[in-house]
Structures are given as C-alpha cells and as structure tokens.
Amino acid sequence: MEEKISVVLVGINGYGSLYLRELLSNQDARIQLNGVVDINPEFSDYYDELIGRQIPIYQSIESFYKEKQADLAIISTPIHLHKEQACFCMNYGSHVLCEKPMTANPKDVQVMKDTRDKTGKFLAIGFNWSFIPSILELKKDIIKGIFGKPIRFKSMVQWPRNESYYNRSPWAGKKHSTDGSMIFDSVANNATAHFLHNLLYLNGDNVDTSSKIDTLEAELYRVNNIETFDTCVTYIKTINNVDIYFYASHATKENKEPCFQLEFENATITYESDGDFNDIVAVWNDGTSKIYKGPENQNHLTKLSISLDAISNKNYQIPCGIEASIPHVLSIQAMHESVPLVKEFPQTIVRYDDFEKQFWIQDLSKILNYCYTNCFLPSETDTNWALRGKKINVSQLSKNIFHSQPDS
C-alpha cells in the first residue's frame, strides 16, 4: 500500500474551496487531510462535511502545528500572507504549494528562497498552466529549439468583473493591507496572472525557470473604485531580445477567453480558447504542424498531484517554484513603477450595466483586440485617452532587490 501523504489546507474559502473539494473527494488515495486552517471556516460550503468527518479545523497555522504535522501545506490565502505563511510551514517541516502570485513584495523573495534552501523543502507556486502536461511538453520543445529562435510572444484576456467581485474581500483591489503589507491586487496580479506568467515561463531557458526581463513599459487604467487597475497593457523586452505583449481587462463589456501567440524564426504557435477548437497549434514555415492539448481543457489542480509526486519521489522536478515565479513578481513591481498614478478612464466612455452591476468601457474590447492583433500599445494608436508609462529597467531593479541577481 502506498504511504499516505499528510496535508494541511490553509484557506478553505474562495479558491481554497476547489482544493478542499479535491482533498475531500478521496480520488487520490495518497492524501491524508490532517486539518484545515481558516479564520471563518463556517463560511465554507464544506463546513458540515468537515465536522461530520471529524477533520480538525484551526484558526491559525500556529495552532495547527502545535498539534499536528503535514508533509504538504497548501496555502490559498490573500496575497500579502503568502510569504509569512509559506516560510512558517517550511520551517515546521512541510513542503509548500502556495497559490499565485508568490508575493507582491519582491523583497520577500530572498527570504522565501533562504527558507527553502535552509529547510530543504520545496515551494511550488500554483500558476495552473505551468503544471499542465501539454504546456510542459510545449516548453520542452521550445527549449530543444525545434521552432527556432523566439521573436515575439503575446497574450490577451478580457474577463468582465462586476462590483461584487471587488467587494468580495477587504483586500480586493488594494495596494496595501491594514498593517502596510504589499498586496497590489489587480487584473495582472490575480485573475489573469496565469497568462502573463505563461509568456515569461514559456521563454525560460529551463523547465523550472522563466525568462529574465530587461525592460518593461506599461499602460494602466481603471474604471472601478479600486486602488490599483482593472485594465493593463504591458510591453516587455527580455534579456534575450524577445518582445512580450500582455493585454488584460476586467472592464470590457465583451468576454474574451485567454489566447496567445508565440512567434519563432521557424514557426508560429497559436492558442484561442474561444470557440469549438481550442488546442494549441504550432505551424512551421513549411506548413507542417503539431497540436498540443489546450490548457483550459485540462485539470487546473494538476499542481496538487505534481506536488504529491515530488514528495513521493525526491528526484521529481517541480516545474514552477520560486525561480520560475520571480519574473512575474518583478513585472508587477515594474508596472506600478512605470505608472505610479493609474489613469482613470474618461467619464465620457464609462458605461454601467444595471443588471450585471458592472462598469465597462465603450469600445475597449475593440481597441484591445486591435492592439493585440498588431502588437501595439493603445498610446501607439489614435486612442485619445491612452497614456504610456515610463520605461523601467527591470534588470537593474532585480539587482537592487536581491542579494545576488537570481534567475529572473
């Protein structure tokens, strides 16, 4: 019989409910749920089941570790708690699967790295696509060079979000918590963070690293009553001279599921998750092609099974850990440095849907679609409200933050 792997889930509401459903399903016989941690466990849809199955519930991770231990701690809590909780769990002997983003504060990264290295425990960061077999297969093919040199990567997602989305928690859309910890919750650092990270991840030199960023320019906008931004367009130049464009908004009327296009010297790789056919398609210049299964058609909790595999087999590689996640942390920091004061959309183009309780921007979807197709920033078009941010030297930013420059 396969040895049990003890698990503690920190945060059982919100996204944590997906983990809890999986952990309670008994589909993976290796899992032994030793307890859950949440300050408001009674809000969980699974609260009665936890009580009925006599699974211990704790108000804090400190109280859990006073009584129990766990081979794996899953952290699904607000952004500003990730560093403290991940390090605490590693120091108490647990490997950690922490939800994205790793942190909002780049200075946290060195502490997390030092704790990981000191304890010998892994710290996996839950960017869904970076654990999915087809994305890993695609990345290995990119590393092998079968498409030639990378030239330009781009991705876009338009996910309208209403007022209830921004009222779901006291930290939604905030820059800092009440104690001053960095949150910087935004469209790029939360719901669509996966797709910005994916562009950086697929351009990494190794399976467990992402591309190093040279410079970044951003355009940041908002219509909702938040401190950060609900719409962003970002242009990144990597140190290996790849252009990366990222377009994301919660303020469109139309919904556009994640898409990306990767241009290489010998091939173009395209993914469209709208429509009936939504696989990743690579087409070489000679017309030959290869198909990779679309990431949205695969289990987003593959990151959990891979974490369990890594505990069972110490030689098993975690594809997305600290090193792979650093560039996303730096990109968020650089976005806010590029645009210190987020531009509010002009009132003349603001619309409100009374039924959906949602603000949206007239023609924003059309503008983003045009910019994505042509690899423009809105400020490079005739969009009269667009404002381009300053260029940030992310390579220098990285050197200033870390003891020694990491793979970023």
MOGINOR-V481013 format. One record per pair of residues at least 24 apart in sequence whose ideal C-beta (glycine too) atoms are under 7 Angstrom apart, sorted by the first residue. I is the first residue (numbers start at 1). J is the second residue. D is the distance in Angstrom with one decimal. If there is no record, write none. Layout:
I;J;D, I;J;D
//
This chain:
2;29;6.7, 2;30;5.6, 4;30;6.3, 4;32;4.2, 5;30;4.8, 5;31;6.2, 5;32;6.6, 5;71;4.8, 5;72;6.2, 5;308;5.6, 5;311;5.5, 6;32;4.9, 6;34;4.6, 6;69;6.6, 6;70;4.8, 6;71;4.9, 7;31;5.6, 7;32;6.7, 7;33;5.4, 7;34;6.4, 7;70;5.7, 7;72;4.9, 7;74;6.6, 8;34;5.6, 8;35;5.2, 8;36;7.0, 8;37;6.6, 8;64;5.8, 8;70;4.0, 8;73;5.1, 9;36;4.7, 9;74;4.9, 10;37;4.5, 10;61;5.8, 10;73;6.2, 10;74;6.6, 10;75;4.8, 10;76;6.8, 10;77;5.9, 10;85;6.0, 11;38;6.1, 11;75;6.6, 11;76;3.9, 11;77;4.0, 12;36;5.0, 12;38;4.6, 12;41;6.2, 12;44;4.8, 13;38;6.4, 13;40;6.7, 13;43;5.3, 13;44;5.6, 14;76;6.9, 15;76;5.2, 15;99;6.2, 16;76;3.6, 17;44;6.5, 17;45;6.2, 18;301;6.7, 19;74;5.5, 19;76;5.8, 19;304;7.0, 20;44;6.9, 20;46;5.2, 21;46;6.9, 22;301;5.4, 22;304;6.4, 24;49;6.2, 28;305;6.6, 28;308;6.7, 30;308;5.6, 34;68;4.8, 34;70;5.3, 35;64;5.3, 35;68;5.5, 37;61;5.4, 37;64;5.5, 61;85;6.0, 61;88;5.7, 61;89;6.6, 65;92;4.6, 69;93;6.1, 70;94;4.8, 71;95;6.4, 71;311;5.4, 72;97;6.4, 72;307;5.9, 72;308;6.9, 72;311;6.1, 75;99;6.3, 78;171;5.1, 79;104;5.2, 79;183;5.1, 79;185;6.2, 80;104;6.5, 80;171;6.9, 80;177;4.7, 80;181;3.9, 80;182;6.4, 80;183;4.7, 83;108;3.9, 83;111;6.4, 83;112;5.8, 86;112;6.1, 86;123;5.9, 87;111;6.4, 87;112;6.2, 87;115;4.4, 90;115;5.1, 90;116;6.2, 90;119;4.6, 90;121;4.4, 90;123;6.7, 91;115;6.5, 91;119;6.1, 94;121;6.5, 95;121;4.8, 95;122;5.0, 95;307;6.8, 95;311;5.8, 96;121;6.6, 96;123;4.9, 96;124;6.9, 97;124;4.6, 97;126;6.0, 97;303;6.3, 97;304;6.6, 97;307;4.5, 98;123;6.4, 98;125;5.7, 98;126;6.5, 99;126;4.6, 100;125;5.8, 100;126;5.3, 100;127;4.9, 100;193;5.3, 100;194;6.8, 101;189;5.6, 101;193;5.5, 101;328;6.0, 101;329;6.4, 102;322;6.7, 102;325;4.4, 102;329;5.8, 103;329;6.1, 104;182;4.1, 104;183;5.5, 104;184;4.4, 104;189;6.6, 104;332;6.7, 105;182;4.2, 106;329;5.3, 106;330;6.0, 106;333;5.2, 106;401;4.7, 107;401;6.1, 109;322;6.7, 109;326;5.9, 109;329;6.2, 110;402;5.6, 110;403;5.9, 112;322;6.0, 113;322;5.5, 116;322;6.5, 122;310;6.0, 122;318;5.1, 122;321;6.2, 123;321;5.7, 123;322;5.7, 124;303;6.5, 124;307;5.3, 124;318;4.9, 124;320;6.4, 124;321;5.6, 125;320;5.4, 125;321;6.3, 125;325;4.3, 126;303;5.0, 127;194;5.4, 127;197;4.8, 127;320;5.3, 127;325;7.0, 128;194;5.5, 128;300;4.3, 128;303;6.6, 129;194;5.7, 129;198;5.1, 129;295;4.6, 130;201;5.3, 130;319;5.5, 130;320;3.7, 130;324;6.5, 131;302;4.6, 131;303;4.1, 131;306;5.1, 131;319;6.0, 131;320;6.3, 132;295;5.0, 132;298;4.8, 132;302;5.6, 134;280;6.6, 134;292;4.2, 134;293;4.2, 134;295;6.3, 134;298;6.8, 135;295;5.6, 136;207;6.9, 136;319;6.0, 137;292;6.1, 138;202;6.8, 138;280;6.4, 138;292;5.1, 139;202;5.5, 139;207;6.4, 140;207;6.8, 142;202;6.1, 143;205;7.0, 147;264;3.8, 147;266;5.6, 147;267;4.1, 147;282;6.8, 148;264;4.7, 148;265;3.6, 148;266;3.5, 148;267;6.7, 149;264;6.4, 149;265;4.6, 150;203;5.9, 150;242;4.8, 150;264;5.5, 151;242;6.6, 151;263;4.7, 151;264;6.1, 151;265;6.3, 152;242;6.7, 152;243;4.4, 152;263;4.4, 152;375;6.7, 153;199;4.7, 153;202;6.9, 153;203;6.3, 153;242;6.3, 153;244;4.9, 153;262;5.0, 154;245;4.0, 154;260;6.5, 154;261;5.5, 154;372;6.3, 154;375;6.2, 155;195;4.8, 155;198;6.7, 155;199;5.4, 155;246;5.7, 155;258;6.7, 155;259;6.7, 155;260;4.0, 156;247;4.0, 156;256;6.7, 156;259;5.7, 156;368;6.4, 156;372;4.5, 157;192;4.9, 157;195;5.5, 157;248;5.3, 157;256;6.4, 157;257;6.8, 157;258;4.4, 158;249;5.2, 158;252;4.4, 158;254;6.2, 158;255;6.3, 158;256;3.7, 158;365;5.8, 158;368;6.4, 159;191;6.1, 159;192;6.7, 159;250;5.9, 159;255;6.5, 160;250;6.3, 160;252;5.7, 160;253;6.6, 160;255;5.9, 160;358;5.9, 160;360;6.5, 161;250;3.9, 162;356;5.3, 162;357;4.7, 162;358;3.8, 163;357;4.9, 163;358;6.8, 164;357;6.6, 166;224;5.5, 166;226;5.9, 173;224;6.8, 173;226;2.9, 173;227;5.9, 173;228;5.6, 174;227;5.4, 175;227;4.6, 175;228;6.1, 184;228;6.0, 184;332;5.9, 184;336;6.5, 185;228;6.2, 186;228;3.9, 186;229;5.2, 187;229;6.6, 187;230;5.4, 187;231;6.6, 187;232;6.0, 187;248;4.9, 187;249;6.5, 187;250;5.1, 188;232;5.1, 188;248;5.8, 188;332;6.3, 188;335;6.6, 189;332;5.0, 192;248;4.2, 193;328;6.5, 195;258;5.0, 196;246;4.9, 196;328;6.3, 196;331;6.5, 197;328;4.5, 198;260;6.9, 199;244;5.1, 199;246;6.4, 199;260;6.9, 200;327;4.5, 200;328;6.3, 201;324;5.9, 202;262;6.6, 203;238;6.2, 203;242;5.6, 204;324;6.6, 207;317;6.4, 207;319;5.4, 208;317;6.2, 208;318;6.6, 208;319;5.7, 208;321;6.1, 208;323;6.1, 208;324;5.6, 209;323;5.0, 209;324;5.6, 209;407;4.8, 210;324;4.9, 210;327;4.6, 211;238;4.5, 211;242;6.8, 211;327;6.2, 212;238;6.2, 212;239;4.5, 212;327;6.9, 212;407;6.8, 212;408;5.4, 213;238;6.0, 213;327;5.5, 213;330;6.1, 213;331;6.4, 213;394;4.1, 213;408;6.8, 214;238;5.9, 214;239;4.7, 214;394;6.5, 214;395;5.4, 215;391;5.4, 215;392;6.4, 215;393;5.9, 215;394;6.1, 216;331;6.1, 216;334;4.2, 216;335;6.9, 216;338;6.2, 216;392;5.0, 216;394;5.3, 217;338;5.8, 217;388;6.6, 217;389;5.7, 217;391;5.0, 218;335;4.3, 218;338;4.1, 218;339;5.4, 218;389;4.6, 219;339;6.9, 219;377;5.7, 219;378;5.9, 219;379;6.1, 219;386;6.3, 219;387;6.4, 219;388;5.8, 219;389;6.1, 220;335;6.4, 220;339;4.2, 220;342;4.7, 220;343;6.7, 220;389;6.9, 221;342;6.7, 221;343;5.3, 221;345;5.7, 222;342;5.3, 222;344;5.9, 223;251;4.9, 223;345;4.8, 223;350;5.6, 223;359;4.5, 223;361;6.0, 224;359;5.8, 228;342;6.7, 229;342;4.7, 232;335;6.6, 233;371;6.5, 233;377;5.3, 233;378;6.0, 234;335;6.3, 235;377;6.1, 236;331;6.8, 239;395;6.6, 245;375;5.4, 247;368;5.1, 247;371;6.3, 247;372;5.2, 249;364;6.3, 249;368;6.3, 251;359;6.4, 251;360;5.7, 251;361;5.0, 251;364;6.1, 252;360;6.0, 252;361;6.9, 252;364;5.0, 252;365;4.2, 253;360;4.2, 253;365;6.5, 254;365;4.2, 256;365;6.8, 323;406;6.6, 323;407;4.8, 326;406;5.7, 326;407;6.9, 326;408;4.2, 327;408;5.2, 330;394;5.5, 330;397;6.3, 330;398;6.0, 330;408;5.7, 333;397;6.8, 334;392;4.3, 334;394;5.1, 334;397;6.3, 337;392;5.0, 338;389;3.4, 338;390;5.6, 338;392;5.1, 339;389;3.9, 343;387;5.0, 345;385;6.7, 346;385;5.1
//
